[in-house]
Amino acid sequence: MTTLAGGRIVASDGIFDGGWIRVEDGRIAALGRGVPPTPAVDLAGAWLLPGFIDLHMHGGGGFNATKSPADMAAAVAFHRRHGTTRTLVSLVTAPLDALVVQLAWVADMVEAGAGPNGHVIGAHLEGPFLSHSRCGAQNPEHLLGPDRAAFARLVAAARGTLRTVTIAPELPGALALIGDILACGAVAAIGHTDADFAEAGTAIDAGASLVTHLFNAMRPLHHREPGVIAAALAANLACEVINDGVHLHPAVTALVAQAPHRLVLITDAIEAAGVGDGDFVLGDQDVRVSDGKAVLAGTATLAGSTLTMDEALRRAVRQCGLRMEVASAAASGNPARVLGIDGECGSIAVGLAADLVVLDDQLNVRQVLSAGQRCLPDELD
């Protein structure tokens, strides 16, 4: 049993300033305000937030998640040091045989459970069923039209761990494939798409409930041709946002957050996250990073990000002006709700997993707890 006290706890029902929390057997057993009922570790006024849940991660710390199982595990571990306690590994468009192998790696990590490499909760397929005209940093040579047989093969390889699938809904056969995505228990996400407003609305009616990195790799918002962006905002869909100051202006992130339940902070991080500038790879595409901005080599096309979830949250509060409870929900509670795991994690509430992040006044990570176990060696002593 561990009790933490004297912090600013961002709980599911408000901020407990000077509150306390008791952790037993990896879960939140009790919390409250004032003097804790048992001896406690003093948080000394630090923020205590639910652990971050990243729905979109390709790598980090110098590790490419699609290179090998070891690199995948190391990338997850890198992001856990930045507060991400649960991760979806995102797989970019690749030959079908390669995706089958990579999905099996993710399944192995999910089946291994939480451990020293973090808690992987499944895979996100960012392709291959995407628009050629909006493929961004995806390799167009490997794109496929919505192919139900190919998708069935991917589902089998994932062994029940496929959680989200990005699809361009204007492609022939996309609506049938959205049905298959839902039938396998995954979330259908609209993205890398040139769909117009009506086509996006049809996909939403068919069950699509998430947008992959809203505003990026899709038809831009126009007052006479509103496209996916307006359709998603009007329907209050959950909307991924890469809040790195490169992909979106802070005012746009704040606009999405006007309906707080729809903002989902993601990293879309590549192996360059935490490394610095240089030459890297996304899938089989060469990427150049300069001043923290990743682009396909020799082009101006954005190629993922160098973001971490703690930085995304800091920017949400400082640059976008969001209240801490709104930013925290966007990093934890909202992605948990997207995946249907909000009854297990994503908030600080009695009975949920004790996945927690301690932040100082500058919103830097001081400690990370996964199922109540400390992940960093020397904080909170």
Sine and cosine of phi, psi and omega as CSV:
sin_phi,cos_phi,sin_psi,cos_psi,sin_omega,cos_omega
0.00,0.00,0.69,-0.72,0.05,-1.00
-0.74,-0.67,0.69,-0.72,0.10,-1.00
-0.87,-0.49,0.76,-0.65,0.08,-1.00
-0.92,-0.38,0.71,-0.71,-0.09,-1.00
-0.59,-0.81,0.26,-0.97,0.09,-1.00
0.98,0.20,0.38,0.93,-0.01,-1.00
-0.91,-0.42,0.01,-1.00,0.12,-0.99
-0.98,-0.21,0.99,-0.15,-0.13,-0.99
-1.00,-0.01,0.87,-0.50,0.04,-1.00
-1.00,0.01,1.00,0.05,-0.08,-1.00
-1.00,-0.02,0.13,-0.99,-0.05,-1.00
-0.92,0.40,-0.38,0.93,-0.02,-1.00
-0.90,-0.44,0.47,0.89,0.09,-1.00
0.80,-0.60,0.03,-1.00,0.00,-1.00
-1.00,-0.05,0.84,-0.55,0.07,-1.00
-1.00,-0.07,0.99,-0.11,0.00,-1.00
-0.98,0.18,0.87,-0.49,-0.10,-0.99
0.98,0.20,0.40,0.92,-0.07,-1.00
-1.00,0.07,0.03,-1.00,0.02,-1.00
-0.68,-0.73,0.37,-0.93,0.01,-1.00
-0.59,-0.80,0.68,-0.74,0.04,-1.00
-0.92,-0.39,0.75,-0.66,-0.03,-1.00
-0.92,-0.38,0.79,-0.61,0.07,-1.00
-0.70,-0.72,0.74,-0.67,0.07,-1.00
0.78,0.62,0.65,0.76,0.09,-1.00
0.98,0.18,0.10,0.99,-0.04,-1.00
-0.78,-0.63,0.31,-0.95,0.05,-1.00
-0.98,0.18,0.92,-0.40,-0.07,-1.00
-1.00,-0.03,-0.52,0.86,-0.02,-1.00
-0.25,-0.97,0.38,-0.92,0.13,-0.99
-0.41,-0.91,0.36,-0.93,-0.02,-1.00
-0.09,-1.00,-0.11,-0.99,0.03,-1.00
-0.96,-0.29,0.35,-0.94,0.10,-0.99
1.00,0.08,-0.47,-0.88,-0.08,-1.00
-0.97,0.25,0.78,-0.62,0.00,-1.00
-0.94,0.33,0.45,-0.89,-0.04,-1.00
-0.97,0.23,-0.21,0.98,-0.02,-1.00
-0.72,-0.69,0.33,-0.95,0.08,-1.00
-0.80,0.60,0.61,-0.79,-0.16,-0.99
-0.66,-0.75,0.40,-0.92,0.20,-0.98
-0.98,0.21,0.77,-0.64,-0.07,-1.00
-0.99,0.11,0.86,-0.50,0.04,-1.00
-0.99,0.16,-0.17,0.99,0.09,-1.00
0.80,0.60,0.67,0.75,0.08,-1.00
0.99,0.10,0.05,1.00,-0.02,-1.00
-0.92,0.38,0.35,-0.94,0.11,-0.99
-0.98,0.19,0.63,-0.77,0.12,-0.99
-0.83,-0.55,0.91,-0.42,-0.07,-1.00
-0.87,-0.49,0.37,-0.93,0.19,-0.98
-0.90,0.43,0.54,-0.84,0.02,-1.00
-0.84,0.54,0.56,-0.83,-0.04,-1.00
-0.96,0.27,0.52,-0.85,0.04,-1.00
-0.83,-0.55,0.92,-0.38,-0.07,-1.00
-0.98,-0.19,0.90,-0.44,-0.01,-1.00
-1.00,0.09,-0.01,1.00,-0.19,-0.98
-0.43,-0.90,1.00,-0.08,-0.08,-1.00
-0.62,-0.78,0.82,-0.57,0.00,-1.00
-0.97,-0.25,-0.29,0.96,-0.04,-1.00
0.20,-0.98,-0.06,-1.00,0.02,-1.00
0.25,-0.97,0.37,-0.93,0.02,-1.00
0.92,0.39,0.34,0.94,-0.06,-1.00
1.00,0.01,0.14,0.99,-0.06,-1.00
-0.89,-0.45,0.77,-0.64,0.05,-1.00
-1.00,-0.08,0.88,-0.48,-0.13,-0.99
-0.91,0.42,-0.28,0.96,-0.01,-1.00
-0.98,-0.17,0.12,0.99,-0.05,-1.00
-0.99,0.14,-0.68,0.73,-0.05,-1.00
-0.23,-0.97,0.29,-0.96,0.09,-1.00
-0.85,0.52,-0.60,0.80,-0.01,-1.00
-0.91,0.40,-0.67,0.75,0.02,-1.00
-0.92,0.39,-0.63,0.78,0.05,-1.00
-0.86,0.51,-0.74,0.67,0.01,-1.00
-0.89,0.46,-0.64,0.77,-0.02,-1.00
-0.93,0.37,-0.59,0.81,0.05,-1.00
-0.90,0.43,-0.67,0.74,0.04,-1.00
-0.89,0.46,-0.68,0.73,0.00,-1.00
-0.90,0.44,-0.62,0.78,0.05,-1.00
-0.85,0.53,-0.73,0.68,-0.05,-1.00
-0.94,0.33,-0.45,0.89,0.05,-1.00
-0.91,0.42,-0.55,0.84,0.05,-1.00
-0.91,0.42,-0.27,0.96,0.05,-1.00
-0.97,-0.24,0.30,0.95,0.15,-0.99
0.98,-0.18,-0.04,1.00,-0.01,-1.00
-0.99,0.10,0.94,-0.34,-0.05,-1.00
-0.99,-0.11,-0.27,0.96,0.08,-1.00
-0.62,-0.78,0.69,-0.73,-0.19,-0.98
-0.71,-0.71,0.68,-0.74,0.31,-0.95
-0.99,-0.14,0.79,-0.61,0.07,-1.00
-1.00,0.08,0.84,-0.54,-0.03,-1.00
-1.00,-0.08,0.75,-0.66,-0.02,-1.00
-0.92,-0.38,0.86,-0.52,-0.01,-1.00
-0.98,0.19,0.24,-0.97,0.02,-1.00
-0.80,0.59,0.74,-0.67,-0.04,-1.00
-0.41,-0.91,0.18,-0.98,0.12,-0.99
-0.82,0.57,0.54,-0.84,-0.10,-1.00
-0.83,0.55,-0.66,0.75,0.00,-1.00
-0.87,0.49,-0.62,0.78,0.01,-1.00
-0.92,0.39,-0.66,0.75,0.02,-1.00
-0.90,0.44,-0.61,0.79,0.05,-1.00
-0.86,0.50,-0.70,0.71,0.02,-1.00
-0.90,0.43,-0.72,0.70,-0.04,-1.00
-0.91,0.41,-0.62,0.78,0.05,-1.00
-0.89,0.46,-0.58,0.81,0.05,-1.00
-0.91,0.41,-0.61,0.79,0.07,-1.00
-0.87,0.50,-0.72,0.69,0.01,-1.00
-0.88,0.48,-0.70,0.71,0.01,-1.00
-0.86,0.52,-0.65,0.76,0.04,-1.00
-0.87,0.49,-0.67,0.74,-0.01,-1.00
-0.93,0.37,-0.64,0.77,0.04,-1.00
-0.88,0.47,-0.70,0.71,-0.03,-1.00
-0.93,0.37,-0.45,0.89,0.05,-1.00
-0.95,0.31,-0.37,0.93,0.04,-1.00
0.99,0.17,-0.04,-1.00,0.01,-1.00
-0.90,0.44,0.60,-0.80,-0.01,-1.00
-0.18,-0.98,-0.34,-0.94,-0.07,-1.00
-0.89,0.46,-0.34,0.94,-0.01,-1.00
-0.99,-0.12,0.13,0.99,0.03,-1.00
0.99,-0.16,-0.04,-1.00,-0.09,-1.00
-0.91,-0.42,0.98,-0.18,0.06,-1.00
-1.00,0.06,0.79,-0.61,-0.06,-1.00
-0.95,-0.33,0.07,1.00,0.07,-1.00
0.54,-0.84,-0.17,-0.99,-0.07,-1.00
-0.90,-0.44,0.51,-0.86,0.18,-0.98
-0.90,-0.43,0.85,-0.52,0.09,-1.00
-1.00,-0.01,0.96,-0.27,0.08,-1.00
-1.00,-0.09,0.95,0.32,-0.11,-0.99
0.88,-0.47,0.20,-0.98,0.32,0.95
-0.99,-0.16,0.22,0.98,-0.15,-0.99
-1.00,-0.08,0.90,0.43,-0.15,-0.99
-0.83,-0.55,0.25,-0.97,0.02,-1.00
-0.98,0.22,0.73,-0.68,0.08,-1.00
-0.88,0.48,-0.60,0.80,-0.09,-1.00
-0.97,0.22,-0.24,0.97,-0.01,-1.00
-0.77,-0.64,0.54,0.84,-0.11,-0.99
-0.98,0.20,-0.23,0.97,0.05,-1.00
0.86,0.51,-0.82,-0.58,-0.03,-1.00
-1.00,0.03,0.11,0.99,0.06,-1.00
-0.97,0.23,0.60,-0.80,0.00,-1.00
-0.96,0.27,0.91,-0.41,-0.07,-1.00
-0.90,0.43,-0.36,0.93,-0.01,-1.00
-0.90,0.43,-0.39,0.92,-0.08,-1.00
-0.97,-0.24,0.05,1.00,0.01,-1.00
-0.92,0.38,0.55,-0.84,0.06,-1.00
-0.80,-0.60,0.51,-0.86,0.25,-0.97
-0.94,0.35,0.35,-0.94,0.03,-1.00
-0.82,0.58,0.94,-0.35,-0.12,-0.99
-0.84,-0.54,0.95,-0.31,-0.11,-0.99
-0.92,0.39,-0.57,0.82,0.03,-1.00
-0.93,0.37,-0.68,0.73,0.05,-1.00
-0.89,0.46,-0.66,0.75,0.01,-1.00
-0.90,0.43,-0.64,0.77,0.03,-1.00
-0.86,0.50,-0.60,0.80,0.04,-1.00
-0.91,0.42,-0.64,0.76,0.03,-1.00
-0.91,0.40,-0.66,0.75,0.03,-1.00
-0.87,0.49,-0.69,0.73,0.01,-1.00
-0.89,0.46,-0.65,0.76,0.00,-1.00
-0.90,0.43,-0.54,0.84,-0.05,-1.00
-0.97,0.25,-0.30,0.96,0.08,-1.00
0.78,0.62,0.73,0.68,0.08,-1.00
0.99,0.11,0.15,0.99,-0.07,-1.00
-0.93,-0.36,0.14,0.99,0.07,-1.00
-0.98,0.20,0.87,-0.49,-0.12,-0.99
-0.94,-0.33,-0.58,0.81,0.04,-1.00
-0.63,-0.78,0.52,-0.86,0.02,-1.00
-0.68,-0.73,0.83,-0.56,0.07,-1.00
-1.00,0.04,0.72,-0.70,-0.04,-1.00
-0.58,-0.81,0.57,-0.82,0.12,-0.99
-1.00,0.01,0.93,-0.36,-0.19,-0.98
-0.96,0.29,-0.21,0.98,0.00,-1.00
-0.99,0.17,-0.20,0.98,-0.04,-1.00
-0.95,0.33,0.60,-0.80,0.05,-1.00
-0.84,0.54,0.77,-0.64,0.00,-1.00
1.00,0.02,0.00,1.00,-0.08,-1.00
-0.91,0.40,-0.62,0.79,-0.05,-1.00
-0.91,0.41,-0.63,0.77,0.07,-1.00
-0.89,0.45,-0.64,0.77,0.00,-1.00
-0.93,0.36,-0.57,0.82,0.10,-1.00
-0.85,0.52,-0.64,0.77,0.08,-1.00
-0.87,0.49,-0.64,0.77,0.03,-1.00
-0.92,0.38,-0.62,0.79,0.03,-1.00
-0.87,0.49,-0.74,0.68,0.00,-1.00
-0.91,0.42,-0.61,0.79,-0.04,-1.00
-0.90,0.43,-0.48,0.88,0.00,-1.00
-1.00,0.04,0.05,1.00,0.06,-1.00
1.00,0.00,0.17,0.99,-0.01,-1.00
-0.99,-0.13,0.20,-0.98,0.04,-1.00
-0.99,-0.13,0.75,-0.66,0.07,-1.00
-1.00,0.03,0.82,-0.57,-0.04,-1.00
-0.89,-0.45,0.73,-0.69,0.05,-1.00
-1.00,0.08,0.78,-0.62,0.00,-1.00
-0.08,-1.00,0.23,-0.97,-0.08,-1.00
0.71,0.71,0.87,0.50,-0.24,-0.97
-0.65,-0.76,0.53,-0.85,0.15,-0.99
-0.94,-0.33,0.39,0.92,-0.04,-1.00
-0.89,0.47,0.57,-0.82,0.12,-0.99
-1.00,0.03,-0.04,-1.00,-0.08,-1.00
-0.87,0.50,-0.70,0.71,-0.03,-1.00
-0.92,0.40,-0.67,0.74,0.00,-1.00
-0.90,0.43,-0.64,0.77,0.05,-1.00
-0.90,0.43,-0.66,0.75,0.02,-1.00
-0.89,0.47,-0.61,0.79,0.04,-1.00
-0.90,0.44,-0.64,0.77,0.04,-1.00
-0.91,0.41,-0.63,0.77,0.03,-1.00
-0.90,0.43,-0.67,0.74,0.04,-1.00
-0.89,0.46,-0.51,0.86,0.00,-1.00
-0.98,0.20,-0.18,0.98,0.08,-1.00
0.84,-0.55,-0.03,1.00,0.08,-1.00
-0.89,0.45,0.74,-0.67,-0.14,-0.99
-0.75,-0.66,0.15,0.99,-0.05,-1.00
-0.57,-0.82,0.49,-0.87,0.12,-0.99
-0.88,-0.47,0.77,-0.64,0.02,-1.00
-0.98,0.20,0.82,-0.58,-0.07,-1.00
0.45,0.89,0.98,0.21,-0.01,-1.00
-0.75,0.66,0.65,-0.76,-0.02,-1.00
0.99,0.14,-0.45,0.89,-0.04,-1.00
-0.99,-0.17,0.67,-0.74,0.01,-1.00
0.87,0.49,0.69,0.72,0.09,-1.00
-0.41,-0.91,0.26,-0.97,0.04,-1.00
-0.84,0.55,0.77,-0.64,-0.04,-1.00
-0.93,0.36,0.39,-0.92,0.03,-1.00
-0.92,0.38,0.76,-0.65,0.05,-1.00
-0.64,-0.77,0.59,-0.81,-0.11,-0.99
-0.92,0.39,-0.34,0.94,0.08,-1.00
-0.96,-0.29,-0.15,0.99,-0.01,-1.00
-0.60,-0.80,0.97,0.23,-0.22,-0.97
-0.94,0.33,-0.42,0.91,0.12,-0.99
0.90,0.43,-0.33,-0.94,-0.05,-1.00
-0.88,0.48,-0.63,0.78,-0.12,-0.99
-0.86,0.51,-0.77,0.64,0.00,-1.00
-0.92,0.39,-0.62,0.78,0.01,-1.00
-0.88,0.48,-0.67,0.74,-0.01,-1.00
-0.92,0.38,-0.70,0.71,-0.02,-1.00
-0.93,0.38,-0.63,0.78,0.00,-1.00
-0.91,0.42,-0.58,0.82,-0.01,-1.00
-1.00,0.04,0.00,1.00,-0.05,-1.00
0.82,0.58,0.64,0.77,0.10,-1.00
-0.92,0.39,0.42,-0.91,0.17,-0.98
-0.92,0.40,0.75,-0.66,-0.12,-0.99
-0.81,-0.59,0.91,-0.42,0.13,-0.99
-0.91,0.40,0.63,-0.77,0.04,-1.00
-0.69,-0.72,0.76,-0.65,0.09,-1.00
-1.00,-0.06,1.00,-0.08,-0.16,-0.99
-1.00,-0.03,0.90,0.44,-0.06,-1.00
-0.94,-0.33,0.07,1.00,-0.05,-1.00
0.98,0.20,-0.02,1.00,0.03,-1.00
-0.94,-0.34,-0.78,0.63,-0.06,-1.00
-0.96,0.29,-0.51,0.86,-0.06,-1.00
-0.59,-0.81,0.51,-0.86,0.19,-0.98
-0.96,0.28,0.59,-0.81,0.00,-1.00
-0.81,0.59,-0.54,0.84,0.01,-1.00
-0.90,0.43,-0.50,0.87,0.02,-1.00
-0.95,0.31,-0.67,0.74,0.09,-1.00
-0.86,0.51,-0.69,0.73,0.03,-1.00
-0.88,0.47,-0.60,0.80,0.04,-1.00
-0.89,0.46,-0.72,0.69,0.03,-1.00
-0.87,0.50,-0.60,0.80,-0.06,-1.00
-0.97,0.24,-0.02,1.00,0.05,-1.00
-0.89,0.46,-0.43,0.90,0.25,-0.97
-0.95,-0.30,1.00,-0.07,-0.24,-0.97
-0.83,0.56,-0.47,0.88,-0.08,-1.00
-0.96,0.27,-0.21,0.98,-0.08,-1.00
-1.00,-0.08,-0.29,0.96,-0.04,-1.00
-0.98,0.20,0.82,-0.57,0.05,-1.00
-0.81,-0.58,0.94,-0.34,0.05,-1.00
-0.97,0.24,0.73,-0.68,0.07,-1.00
-0.74,-0.67,0.21,-0.98,0.09,-1.00
-0.99,-0.13,-0.65,0.76,-0.21,-0.98
0.79,0.61,0.54,0.84,-0.13,-0.99
-0.95,0.31,0.60,-0.80,0.14,-0.99
-0.95,-0.31,-0.03,-1.00,-0.10,-1.00
-0.86,0.50,-0.35,0.94,-0.04,-1.00
-0.95,0.31,-0.28,0.96,0.00,-1.00
-0.84,0.54,0.80,-0.60,0.00,-1.00
0.99,0.17,0.03,1.00,-0.07,-1.00
-0.96,-0.28,-0.73,0.69,-0.08,-1.00
0.88,-0.47,-0.17,-0.99,-0.06,-1.00
-0.96,0.29,0.39,-0.92,0.02,-1.00
0.49,-0.87,-0.27,-0.96,-0.03,-1.00
-0.96,-0.28,0.73,-0.68,-0.09,-1.00
-0.64,-0.77,-0.09,-1.00,-0.01,-1.00
-0.71,-0.71,0.65,-0.76,0.17,-0.99
-0.83,-0.56,0.92,-0.40,-0.18,-0.98
0.90,0.43,-0.86,-0.50,0.11,-0.99
-0.90,-0.43,0.40,0.92,-0.01,-1.00
-0.97,-0.26,0.69,-0.73,0.03,-1.00
-0.97,0.23,0.69,-0.72,-0.06,-1.00
-0.80,-0.59,0.65,-0.76,0.09,-1.00
-0.91,-0.42,0.77,-0.64,0.03,-1.00
-0.93,-0.36,0.81,-0.58,0.03,-1.00
-0.67,-0.74,0.80,-0.60,-0.06,-1.00
0.80,0.59,0.58,0.81,0.06,-1.00
0.99,0.15,-0.03,1.00,-0.03,-1.00
-0.98,-0.18,0.82,-0.57,-0.04,-1.00
-0.98,-0.19,0.79,-0.61,0.06,-1.00
-0.69,-0.72,0.41,-0.91,0.16,-0.99
-0.85,0.52,0.72,-0.70,-0.07,-1.00
-0.81,0.59,0.77,-0.64,0.04,-1.00
0.99,0.17,0.12,0.99,-0.01,-1.00
-0.71,-0.70,0.03,-1.00,0.12,-0.99
-0.97,-0.26,0.19,0.98,-0.05,-1.00
-0.97,0.23,0.86,-0.52,0.03,-1.00
-0.88,0.48,0.62,-0.78,-0.07,-1.00
-0.73,-0.68,0.97,0.23,-0.06,-1.00
0.95,0.31,-0.31,-0.95,-0.06,-1.00
-0.61,-0.79,0.08,-1.00,0.11,-0.99
-0.93,-0.36,0.44,0.90,-0.12,-0.99
-0.99,0.13,0.47,-0.88,0.24,-0.97
-0.86,-0.51,0.33,-0.95,-0.10,-1.00
-0.92,0.39,-0.55,0.84,0.04,-1.00
-0.91,0.42,-0.61,0.79,0.05,-1.00
-0.93,0.37,-0.62,0.79,0.05,-1.00
-0.87,0.49,-0.66,0.75,0.02,-1.00
-0.93,0.36,-0.69,0.72,0.04,-1.00
-0.84,0.55,-0.71,0.70,0.01,-1.00
-0.90,0.43,-0.61,0.79,0.01,-1.00
-0.87,0.49,-0.64,0.77,-0.02,-1.00
-0.98,0.19,-0.74,0.68,-0.17,-0.98
-1.00,0.08,-0.71,0.71,-0.05,-1.00
-1.00,0.00,-0.56,0.83,-0.06,-1.00
-1.00,-0.07,-0.23,0.97,0.05,-1.00
0.97,0.26,0.37,0.93,0.00,-1.00
-0.98,0.20,0.56,-0.83,0.13,-0.99
-0.91,0.42,0.50,-0.87,-0.06,-1.00
-0.83,0.56,-0.66,0.75,-0.04,-1.00
-0.92,0.40,-0.51,0.86,0.05,-1.00
-0.96,0.29,-0.71,0.71,0.03,-1.00
-0.89,0.45,-0.66,0.75,0.01,-1.00
-0.89,0.45,-0.68,0.73,0.03,-1.00
-0.89,0.46,-0.60,0.80,0.00,-1.00
-0.92,0.38,-0.45,0.89,-0.01,-1.00
-1.00,-0.05,-0.22,0.98,-0.14,-0.99
-0.66,-0.75,-0.93,0.38,-0.11,-0.99
-0.90,0.44,-0.68,0.73,-0.02,-1.00
-0.92,0.40,-0.73,0.69,0.07,-1.00
-0.89,0.45,-0.55,0.84,0.07,-1.00
-0.89,0.46,-0.64,0.77,0.01,-1.00
-0.91,0.41,-0.63,0.78,0.04,-1.00
-0.83,0.56,-0.69,0.73,-0.06,-1.00
-1.00,0.07,-0.10,0.99,-0.03,-1.00
0.96,0.27,0.42,0.91,0.00,-1.00
-0.92,-0.40,0.30,0.95,-0.04,-1.00
-0.94,0.35,-0.20,0.98,0.13,-0.99
-0.99,0.11,-0.07,1.00,-0.02,-1.00
-0.91,-0.41,-0.58,0.81,-0.11,-0.99
-0.35,-0.94,0.01,-1.00,0.08,-1.00
0.98,-0.19,-0.17,0.99,0.01,-1.00
-0.58,-0.81,0.30,-0.95,0.14,-0.99
-0.99,-0.14,0.98,-0.21,-0.02,-1.00
-0.45,-0.89,0.49,-0.87,-0.02,-1.00
-0.86,0.52,0.75,-0.66,0.04,-1.00
0.99,-0.16,-0.33,0.95,-0.01,-1.00
-1.00,0.10,0.29,-0.96,0.02,-1.00
-0.86,0.50,0.63,-0.77,0.00,-1.00
-0.99,0.10,0.89,0.46,0.14,-0.99
-1.00,-0.05,0.93,-0.38,-0.21,-0.98
-0.67,-0.74,0.48,-0.88,0.07,-1.00
-0.77,-0.64,0.76,-0.65,0.07,-1.00
-0.98,-0.21,0.81,-0.59,-0.01,-1.00
-0.86,-0.52,0.59,-0.80,0.06,-1.00
-0.99,0.11,-0.12,-0.99,-0.05,-1.00
-0.89,0.46,-0.46,0.89,0.03,-1.00
-1.00,0.04,0.08,1.00,0.01,-1.00
0.91,0.41,0.50,0.87,0.15,-0.99
-1.00,-0.02,0.53,-0.85,-0.05,-1.00
-0.95,0.31,0.82,-0.57,0.11,-0.99
-0.98,-0.19,-0.55,0.84,-0.02,-1.00
-0.35,-0.94,0.49,-0.87,0.07,-1.00
-0.78,-0.62,0.73,-0.68,0.08,-1.00
-0.87,-0.50,0.78,-0.62,0.08,-1.00
-0.91,-0.41,0.88,-0.47,-0.10,-0.99
0.77,0.64,0.64,0.77,0.07,-1.00
0.99,0.11,-0.11,0.99,-0.03,-1.00
-0.99,-0.13,0.75,-0.66,0.00,-1.00
-0.92,0.38,0.68,-0.74,-0.01,-1.00
-0.97,-0.24,-0.30,0.95,0.02,-1.00
-0.94,-0.33,0.55,-0.83,-0.25,-0.97
-0.97,0.24,-0.55,0.84,-0.29,-0.96
-0.74,-0.67,0.32,0.95,0.08,-1.00
-0.99,-0.15,0.29,-0.96,0.04,-1.00
0.89,0.45,0.43,0.90,0.01,-1.00
-1.00,0.00,0.00,0.00,0.00,0.00
